[in-house]
């Protein structure tokens, strides 16, 4: 077998979104699984919509996902001379021809065909045929160049996801491969690129299925080997509708900004349309070892935000405390929060990680330990009652001399509630409110230990 060569070939007209990221991941993993080569190609021939910022956004997204390419990035706009060279060869050997049909003539042809309820298509009026006399080319019409598509037979391929597909050549008209200004078109450039770059497997979205028969015919005309094709089904949102921005079809880098870990996003993307038995959680290395094209489903994959959040929390809990703290630290620093005057951030994130499913939520949770605490009037009115103040005062006296460790603090809490005849929540809730400004926290003794003796005393005495 030839060495595997795959490619990811985005158009730089926007960010790298989830659909594109999954295509990149599957192409990368297939190359890695087979010890092959993964090529990055930027299809930037849409000059009006392509931007350097979009190119950078794609490269940034690939880097964040850890999908390193082996060759490239190659830019189609830098390969124009090669495309024009191939077009001249096709004109010379008769597999392409000049077409002088004007836009007005094409519009009239389309209207006539639609009136007859026929499929709109170019009628081949400038196509050279044996025994056919062509009109004299008009001097004032710059011609396009069309590919001379076979008229008979079928074009067929065994799609690695969708199975056997075949299209009658009679359904395909003669595709424009170069515009009137000389610029080559998308379907033609893709063929030359895949040929020149020796691509063996094309893994891409199923919105390209209609392009495939045209590309196979062009490759055959070039004498090029046709790659294997695998067309991935679309991704639907949580509600079953086509994935859109409101579902999460945002830039991959937005997931970074929203506090998701790369490992979680990779694991989640891998399960969007592919499976390995019932395995839900696996490393990047396991994914590469297991990945094949046979287990990609032909039906649409459905995005599940809750599953992604669950995976993200799983991977957060696996991180070493120092690494998790470093990721939270950068988020707090971006908010202008100084953690140097508060408790050990590693202890804070370890205490709260079980309650948080993104780094941002975790940063929100631990931020209270590094900012002045001001309980809301509602919290104070609800929990700081005359009934509880004596118990709080006794507890404040106790923590002034207690050993500053969780077991000793826990014993002091139990001693205080026993002395005042209270149930645990009656003391724990006002303690939480006064020390961190909220009543939903992990174990209150652990929270008090993390707050620190001086700050705990200061906060209690402020309200007693």
N, C-alpha and C positions, 0 to 999 in steps of 0.2 A: 504493500500500500504506500501511496505517496504520503510524505509528512503532512500532517494536518496544518492548515493555515486558515484562520478565521479573521473576520474584520468587523469592526464597529464603525459605521459610516454615518454619523449624524450631520444634519444640515444646521449650520450655526445661525438660526433665525430666532433662537430663544434659549432658555436654560435647559439643562439636562433634567428631564422629568422622570417619574417613576417607570413609565413604559420604556423609555429609552435606556434607563439604568438597568432594567431587567434584561433587555436585549444585550447590552454590553456585558452584564454578568454571565449570561448563558454562553455568549461567544467566547469570553475569557476563560470560563471554566472548561469548556469543551477543548480548547487549545491546551490548557494546562493538564487536563485529564489524559491527553494523548501525547504529551511532550511536544506539542506543536508551537506555532507562532501566532501571536495575537497582534493584529495590525489596527492602528487607529488612522482613519481617513476622514478628513473634513470636507464634506461636499458643499462647497461654498460658491457654486455657480449662480445661485440666485443673488446676484450682486445687490439688488435693491433692498433685500431683506437681511442679508448676512452682515454681521457686525463683528469687529474684533472683541467686543465685550461678551458676545454670545460664545465665541470660540473659547475665551478664557473661562467662562462659566462652565462649559462642557469639560474642559481640562481640569478645573478645580473640582468638579463633581466626581470625575473619574479618580482623581488623587485621593479625595476624601473616602471614597469607597474602597480604595486600595486595588483598583483594577489597572495595574501597570501594563502598558503596551510594550511589545518587543520591537516594533517598527513603527515609524511615523512620529508625529502626525504628518500625513501627506495631505496637501491642499490641492484640490482640483484646479483652482485658478492658476496654479503654478505648472500645470500639465497641459495647458492649451495647445502648445506646439505639437505635443504627442497626439492629441485628439485630431487635430487638423491633418496631421500626417496620415493617420489611419483613414480618415474620410477621403483623402485624395486617392489612397490605394483602393478604396471601395468604389469610388467613381471610375477608376481605371479598369477594375475587373467587372464592373457592371452590377455590383450588389447594391449600389446607391445611384441616385440620379437627381438632376436639377428639376425643380418644380416651380413654374412661374404663375401658378394659380393665385389670384389676388384675394385679399380678405373679403372683398365684396362678392367675388365669385363663390367663395367657400360658404358665405352666409346664405347666398341664394340657393346653393346646392343643399345645404342643411334644411332650409325652409321647404324646398321641394320634397325632400325625403320624408320630413316629418308630416307633410300633408298627405303623403302616401302611406303613412304609418310604417315607414321603413327605418331601420337603424341608421342614424346619421354617421356617415363615413366618407372619407375621401374616395373619389371614384376612379383614381388612377389615370386621369386624362393626360398626364405628362410622363407616365410610366412607359419606358421603352419595351416594345414587344416585337417579336419576329413578324414581319409583314405589316407592321403598324407605322403609319406616317405621322410624325409629330408636327404640331404647328411650328411656325417660325418663332423663336423666343422673342418676346417683346423687349425692346431696348430700355424701356423705362420701368421695368419691374425687377427688383433684385430678387433672385430666386432663393428658395429654401432648398435644402437637400433632404431627400427622403430615402429611407431604407426600402429596398425592394423585397418585401416580405413574400415568402412562398405563397402561392395561391391555393395549392392542393394539399391534401393530407392533414395531419394533425401535429400539434406540438404537445409533447407529454413529458411528465416527470413524476417520479415517486417521491412525493413530499415526505420528509422525515417526521412530520407531525400530522398532516392532513391526509396522507395516503396518496393513492394514484390520482393524478389530475391530468386531463387532456382537453385541449381546446382546438377546434377546427381552425386551420389557417384562414379559411374563408371568412371567419369572424373578425380577423385582424386586418386593418387597412395598413397602408404604407406610412410608417411612423416618420415624422420629421426628426432627423438626427442633427441638423444644423439650421439655425435660424437665418433669416435674410441678412443679418449683420455678421454672420460667420460664426457666432457662438454655438458650440455644440450643446445638445439637450441632455437632460438628466439620464434617461434610459441608456443613451449611447455612452456617456462618460462612465457610468457604472460598469458597463460591459468591458470597456477598455481597461479600466482600473482592475477589475477582478481578474482579467486575463493577465495583465502585466505583473500583478502582485501574486499570482499563483494561488488565488483563493480556492480552497477545496470545499469549504462548507460555508454557505450563506445562511446565517440565523438572523431572522428579522421579523418584524410585525406582519400580521396577515393583511394589513392594508397594502402590502406590496404584491399580493398574489396576482393581481391583474397585470402587473408589470412583468412578471416572470416569463410568460410565453414569448413576449416580445424580446426580452433579454436573451432567452435561449436561442431564438432564431438569429439574433445578431451575432452571438458568440459562435454559432455554427457557421455563419457566413465568414467570420474571421478565421475559422479553422482553429478556434480555441476550445479547450476542454471545458465542458459545462460542469460547474460545481454542484454539489448536493445542496438542496434547499430545505430549510426547516422554517415554516411560517408560524410564529407564535400567535395564539389567540389574543384578543383584546382583553383589557382589564376593566372590570366594572366596579362602580362604587359600592359602598355598603348597602345602598338601596336598590342595587341591580341595574341602575342607569349607567350610561357610559361615563367613565371616570372623567371628572372635571376638577377645576380648582377648588370647588366647594367640598369635594370628596378628599382632597389631598394630592391632586395632580399638580403639585407645586415643584419648584426647584428642589433637587436633591439636597442642595446646601441649606434649604429651609429646614430640613429635618435636623441638620446640625444645629442651626440657630434655635430650634425648638427643644433641644436637649435630648435628642436621640443619639445612641451610640452606633458607630459604623457596624459593629458586629450584629446588632439587632436588625438593622436595615438590610444587611446582606442576607442574614438568615431568613428574614421575612420575604424578601424578593425571591429567594430560591424556591420558596413554597408557593409562589404565585404561578400556578400552572405546571409545576413539576413536583414529584413526590418520590420518596424512598421509603416504601412501606408506610408505617404509621409514624415515622420519625418526624417530630415537630421541631426539636432543638438540636442543632448540630453546628460544629465549627466550620470555618471556611475550608480547612484542610479536609474534613470529612466530606463536605459538599463536592470538592474537586474529585476526591476519590470515587464518589458514588455517581457523579453526574453522567447522564447519557441522554440521548435524544428520544429513546424509546418510551420514556416515562413522562414525557411532556404531554399534557392533555390537549385534545383538540377543541375542547369547550372553553368558553370564556372563564377567566379567573376573576374572583371577586375580592376586592380590597376590604380588609376588615381592620378598622382602626383599633378596636379593642385588643385584637390579637397582637398587633404591632406594639401596643403599649405594654401588654403582658410580657412579650419577649424582651422589650427594652428594660423592664424592671428586673427580669431574670438576669440579663447581662450586667446590669448595674450591681446587683448583689454579688456577682462573681468577681468584680474588680477588686484588686488589693486596695485597702483603705487609703494608702498614700496616693494612688492613681485616681481614685474616686474623688478624694479631697482636692487634688490638683485641678480636676475638671470643674468642680464646683467653685473653687477659688477664682478661676478665670471669669466665671459668670458673675460672681459677687464683685470682683474688681471692676468689671464693665459697668456695674451699677453704682460704683463709687463707694462700696462698702469695704471698710478696713477691718480685716479679721485679726490684726496683730494684737488688739487690746482685749480680745475675747477668749473663749475657751479653745482648746485644741480642735481645729476643724476636722481632723480625722475622726475624733471621737463623736463629733456632732453628726457627721454624715453617716457613720456606722449606726448611730442611734436611730436615725430617721429613714434610712434607705428602704426599710421594709414597708414604709407608708407612701413611697413616692415612685412614680413610674417614668419620670423624665428627670434629666439633670436640672432643668429649670424649676420643676416642682420641688426638687430637693433643695435647690438654692433658696427658693421661697421659704421653705420650712426652717432652714437653719439660720436664715438672715436675722431672725429675732434675737439671737444670742450676741449679735454684734452691733445692735442699735438700741437707743434708749427705748424702754418699754413704757407705753402709755395705754393702759387698759381703757376700753371705751366706757363711756358713762353707763351704757346698758349692761356691760359685764359687771361693773362695780355695783350697780343697783341690784343685780340678780344674786351675786355671790358674796359681796362684802357686807354682810348683815351684822346687826348688833349682836345677834346670837353667836356668830362665829368669831368675832373679833377677840374675845378672851383666849380662845384656842390658838388663834394665829399669833397672839402676843406670846403665849407660852412656847409655841414652836420657835418663834424668832429668838427667844431667850436660849432655847435649847441648842439651836444651830451655831450659836456664838462659840460653844465649847465642844461640840461633838466632833469625833474623828470624821474627816471629810472623805467618806467612802460610802458607797451605796448601801451596804448592810447596816451601817450605823445610822444613816439618814432614815432608812426604812424602819428601823427599830424606834427611832424618835417619833416618826409619824404614828406608828401603832400605839406608842405610849401616850401621845397627845390625844388621840381619838378615844382611847380607853378612859383617860382622866376626865374628859368632858362628855362622855356618853354619846359619842357621834358615830355615824357610819362613815366609811372611808370617803365616799364622794363629797360629803359635807365639808371636809377639810381639803381634799385633793383639788376640787374645782377652784376654790378661791386661791389656792397656792399657784395653780397653773395661770390663772388670770393675772395675778400680781407679778409673777416672775417672768412670764413670756407673753402676756397679753392675749392668750387664747386658751380655750378649755380642751381642745383636742390635741393631745400630745402622747408620746410614748409614756412608759411608766414614770410616775411623778417623782419617785426617788432618784431615777436616773437623770431626769431633767434638772432636778435641784442640784445634783452633784456636778452636772455640766455647767450650770449657771455660775457656780463658784460661790464661796462663802460670803465674800465682801459684797458682791452684787446682790445676792439673795437677801442679805440683811438690809442693805440700802433700800431695795424695792419694798420689802415688808414694812420697814419703819416709816417709809414715806406715806403709807396709807393707814397706819395704826395710831 
